[in-house]
Amino acid sequence: MKRNETSVRTINLLELAPYVRLVQHIQSNDSYRLPPRIIYDYEMKFVVAGSCEYTIDQKLHKAGPGDMIFLSPMVRHSCIVPKDSMFHYYAVHFDQKLLYPLSPS
C-alpha cells in the first residue's frame, strides 16, 4: 500500500472482543465535576436521568436521558452538571480488540 492511502474494512460487531476495565454507576447533583482529562482506553456512558454538559475536544455537547457518550482514547474531555440539576449514568471503560485482526495490504 502506498503511503497516505487508506484501507477500509467493515467490522461486524460479533468480531469485537472488548476487554472491560471498569464499569461505573454514578448518581450526583450539580456538585459533580469531571476536570479536564485524557484517558487511555475507550469509555461509553449511557445517561439514565438528568443532564450534563461534556466538553470534548473543545466542543460543548449536552446530554440527557437516553443519550450515549462515546469517548475514544487520547481525547481531552471534561464534564459538569448544570446548576440545580442531577446526573445519573452508567459507564464502561474498555479496550477494543478484534477477534480477526486486520491484515496488512
C-alpha positions as a Markdown table, in Angstrom:
| # | Residue | x | y | z |
|---|---|---|---|---|
| 1 | Met | 0.0 | 0.0 | 0.0 |
| 2 | Lys | 1.3 | 3.5 | -0.9 |
| 3 | Arg | 1.8 | 6.0 | 1.9 |
| 4 | Asn | -1.3 | 8.1 | 2.7 |
| 5 | Glu | -3.6 | 5.5 | 1.2 |
| 6 | Thr | -6.5 | 4.4 | 3.4 |
| 7 | Ser | -7.7 | 0.9 | 3.7 |
| 8 | Val | -11.4 | 0.4 | 4.7 |
| 9 | Arg | -12.9 | -2.7 | 6.2 |
| 10 | Thr | -16.4 | -3.2 | 7.5 |
| 11 | Ile | -16.3 | -4.8 | 11.0 |
| 12 | Asn | -19.2 | -6.9 | 12.3 |
| 13 | Leu | -20.0 | -6.3 | 16.0 |
| 14 | Leu | -19.6 | -10.0 | 16.5 |
| 15 | Glu | -15.9 | -9.7 | 15.6 |
| 16 | Leu | -15.2 | -7.4 | 18.6 |
| 17 | Ala | -13.9 | -8.7 | 21.8 |
| 18 | Pro | -13.7 | -5.8 | 24.2 |
| 19 | Tyr | -11.6 | -6.1 | 27.4 |
| 20 | Val | -13.7 | -4.3 | 30.1 |
| 21 | Arg | -11.6 | -2.4 | 32.6 |
| 22 | Leu | -14.2 | -0.7 | 34.7 |
| 23 | Val | -18.0 | -0.4 | 35.0 |
| 24 | Gln | -19.5 | 2.5 | 36.9 |
| 25 | His | -22.9 | 3.6 | 38.2 |
| 26 | Ile | -22.9 | 7.3 | 39.1 |
| 27 | Gln | -25.6 | 9.4 | 40.5 |
| 28 | Ser | -24.9 | 13.0 | 41.5 |
| 29 | Asn | -26.1 | 16.6 | 41.6 |
| 30 | Asp | -24.7 | 19.8 | 40.3 |
| 31 | Ser | -21.6 | 19.4 | 42.5 |
| 32 | Tyr | -20.4 | 16.7 | 40.0 |
| 33 | Arg | -17.3 | 17.8 | 38.2 |
| 34 | Leu | -15.0 | 15.8 | 35.9 |
| 35 | Pro | -12.0 | 18.0 | 35.4 |
| 36 | Pro | -10.3 | 18.1 | 32.0 |
| 37 | Arg | -8.6 | 14.7 | 31.4 |
| 38 | Ile | -7.2 | 12.3 | 28.8 |
| 39 | Ile | -7.9 | 8.6 | 29.2 |
| 40 | Tyr | -6.0 | 5.7 | 27.5 |
| 41 | Asp | -9.0 | 3.5 | 26.9 |
| 42 | Tyr | -12.5 | 3.8 | 25.4 |
| 43 | Glu | -15.3 | 5.0 | 27.5 |
| 44 | Met | -19.0 | 4.6 | 26.8 |
| 45 | Lys | -21.6 | 6.4 | 29.1 |
| 46 | Phe | -25.4 | 5.9 | 29.0 |
| 47 | Val | -27.4 | 8.7 | 30.6 |
| 48 | Val | -30.3 | 7.4 | 32.5 |
| 49 | Ala | -31.7 | 10.6 | 34.0 |
| 50 | Gly | -30.8 | 14.3 | 34.4 |
| 51 | Ser | -28.4 | 16.2 | 32.2 |
| 52 | Cys | -24.7 | 17.0 | 31.8 |
| 53 | Glu | -22.5 | 19.2 | 29.6 |
| 54 | Tyr | -19.5 | 17.5 | 28.2 |
| 55 | Thr | -16.6 | 19.4 | 26.6 |
| 56 | Ile | -14.9 | 17.1 | 24.1 |
| 57 | Asp | -12.0 | 18.4 | 22.1 |
| 58 | Gln | -13.1 | 22.0 | 23.0 |
| 59 | Lys | -16.7 | 21.4 | 21.7 |
| 60 | Leu | -19.7 | 21.5 | 24.1 |
| 61 | His | -22.1 | 18.6 | 24.0 |
| 62 | Lys | -25.3 | 18.5 | 26.1 |
| 63 | Ala | -26.6 | 15.1 | 27.1 |
| 64 | Gly | -29.8 | 13.9 | 28.6 |
| 65 | Pro | -31.8 | 10.8 | 29.3 |
| 66 | Gly | -31.3 | 8.1 | 26.6 |
| 67 | Asp | -28.1 | 9.7 | 25.2 |
| 68 | Met | -24.9 | 7.8 | 24.9 |
| 69 | Ile | -21.5 | 9.4 | 25.1 |
| 70 | Phe | -18.6 | 7.6 | 23.4 |
| 71 | Leu | -15.0 | 8.7 | 24.1 |
| 72 | Ser | -12.1 | 7.4 | 22.2 |
| 73 | Pro | -8.6 | 7.1 | 23.8 |
| 74 | Met | -6.4 | 10.2 | 24.0 |
| 75 | Val | -9.3 | 12.7 | 23.6 |
| 76 | Arg | -9.3 | 15.6 | 26.1 |
| 77 | His | -12.7 | 15.9 | 27.8 |
| 78 | Ser | -14.5 | 17.3 | 30.9 |
| 79 | Cys | -18.0 | 17.3 | 32.3 |
| 80 | Ile | -20.2 | 19.4 | 34.5 |
| 81 | Val | -23.8 | 19.1 | 35.7 |
| 82 | Pro | -25.9 | 22.3 | 35.2 |
| 83 | Lys | -26.9 | 24.3 | 38.3 |
| 84 | Asp | -29.9 | 22.8 | 40.2 |
| 85 | Ser | -29.7 | 19.6 | 38.1 |
| 86 | Met | -28.8 | 16.0 | 38.7 |
| 87 | Phe | -27.0 | 13.3 | 36.6 |
| 88 | His | -27.4 | 9.6 | 36.6 |
| 89 | Tyr | -25.4 | 7.4 | 34.2 |
| 90 | Tyr | -23.7 | 4.0 | 33.7 |
| 91 | Ala | -20.2 | 4.0 | 32.2 |
| 92 | Val | -17.9 | 1.3 | 30.8 |
| 93 | His | -14.2 | 1.7 | 30.2 |
| 94 | Phe | -12.8 | -0.8 | 27.8 |
| 95 | Asp | -10.0 | -1.7 | 25.3 |
| 96 | Gln | -11.1 | -2.7 | 21.8 |
| 97 | Lys | -9.8 | -5.9 | 20.3 |
| 98 | Leu | -10.7 | -7.6 | 17.0 |
| 99 | Leu | -11.1 | -11.4 | 17.0 |
| 100 | Tyr | -9.8 | -11.3 | 13.4 |
| 101 | Pro | -7.2 | -8.6 | 13.2 |
| 102 | Leu | -6.8 | -6.5 | 10.0 |
| 103 | Ser | -4.2 | -7.9 | 7.8 |
| 104 | Pro | -1.7 | -5.5 | 6.2 |
| 105 | Ser | -2.4 | -5.0 | 2.5 |
